[in-house]
Amino acid sequence: MPDQGMNELPVFETPRLFLRRRGMQDLDACLEMDRDPEVVRYIDGPWSDPALHRAFIKERITTSYPPGLGYWSVFDRARPDRFLGWILLIPRACTGPEVEIGWRFNRSSWGNGYATEAALPVLRHGFLGAGLDEIIASIDPDNVRSIRVAQKLGLLPAGRELERGRPSLRFALTRAQFLASPNVAAAGMPAGGTS
């Protein structure tokens, strides 16, 4: 797999948001976001151990993902220094073969529709730029906010499963289903051209 630095991801702009590839300059903002227990309530991770937490985030930032896949940091266009969260499009559990979409946002930004707005162009890129046939999401059954985001993105219920030993709802969307959905037009284009 190519080095993440060589794997340039498209930059996206939406009416309110700016998305670019997540880098080490975002490490402290990511750590701060994860320190809020409500933000990581439904996600297993090394959140309570500062050294392990930092190492985990650094590893995720520097991992070599397949071309067109990775993490995007999300910023407020009106305040470009305001880190809101991130969107991921990566091999599931970093190993695949399935590709998952996910999101995490600072609690102060919840309730504004940012996750859906930011995830739409990434979803579009996954199908039309990265050439994926299917994108999945695995969400804790109690995480009502994330379930709503998945539904707004057009992901469809695809059963229940265990995610790291915990019950999880599986959502999935194929390229054909995406192309037939109203989200195609709403997903926007990269700031620098087509994806």
Long-range contacts (C-beta under 8 A, 24 or more apart in sequence): 1-64, 1-65, 1-66, 2-64, 2-67, 3-64, 4-61, 4-62, 4-63, 4-64, 4-65, 4-70, 7-64, 7-65, 7-66, 7-67, 7-68, 7-69, 7-70, 9-68, 9-70, 9-72, 10-125, 10-129, 10-190, 10-191, 10-192, 10-195, 11-190, 11-191, 11-192, 12-72, 12-118, 12-121, 12-122, 12-125, 12-188, 12-189, 12-190, 12-191, 13-77, 13-188, 13-191, 14-77, 14-117, 14-118, 14-120, 14-121, 14-188, 15-77, 15-117, 16-76, 16-77, 16-78, 16-114, 16-117, 17-74, 17-75, 17-76, 17-77, 17-84, 17-114, 17-117, 17-118, 18-74, 18-75, 18-76, 18-77, 18-80, 18-191, 19-72, 19-73, 19-74, 19-75, 19-87, 19-118, 19-121, 19-122, 20-72, 20-73, 20-75, 21-70, 21-71, 21-72, 21-73, 22-61, 22-70, 22-71, 22-72, 22-73, 22-86, 23-61, 23-73, 24-58, 24-61, 24-62, 26-61, 26-73, 26-83, 26-86, 27-54, 27-57, 27-58, 27-61, 29-73, 29-83, 30-57, 30-86, 31-57, 33-83, 33-85, 33-104, 33-105, 33-106, 34-104, 36-106, 36-107, 38-107, 39-104, 39-105, 39-106, 39-107, 40-104, 41-143, 42-139, 42-140, 42-142, 42-143, 42-146, 43-104, 43-140, 44-164, 44-166, 60-94, 63-94, 65-90, 65-91, 66-91, 66-130, 67-130, 68-125, 68-126, 68-129, 68-130, 68-131, 69-99, 69-126, 69-130, 72-118, 72-122, 74-105, 74-114, 74-118, 84-109, 84-114, 84-118, 85-109, 85-114, 85-115, 85-118, 87-115, 87-118, 87-119, 87-122, 89-122, 89-123, 89-125, 89-126, 89-130, 89-135, 92-136, 92-138, 98-134, 98-136, 99-126, 99-130, 99-132, 99-134, 99-135, 99-136, 100-135, 100-136, 100-137, 100-138, 101-126, 101-135, 101-136, 101-137, 101-153, 101-155, 102-137, 103-146, 103-149, 110-145, 115-145, 115-146, 115-149, 116-149, 116-152, 116-153, 119-149, 119-153, 120-153, 120-183, 120-186, 120-187, 120-188, 121-187, 121-188, 121-189, 121-190, 121-195, 123-153, 123-154, 123-173, 123-178, 123-183, 123-187, 124-178, 124-183, 124-184, 124-187, 124-188, 124-195, 125-190, 125-195, 127-175, 127-178, 127-179, 128-195, 129-190, 129-194, 129-195, 132-175, 133-174, 133-175, 134-172, 134-173, 134-174, 134-175, 135-172, 135-173, 136-170, 136-171, 136-172, 136-173, 137-170, 137-171, 137-172, 138-163, 138-168, 138-169, 138-170, 138-171, 139-168, 139-169, 139-171, 140-166, 140-167, 140-168, 140-169, 141-167, 141-168, 141-169, 153-183, 154-178, 154-181, 154-182, 154-183
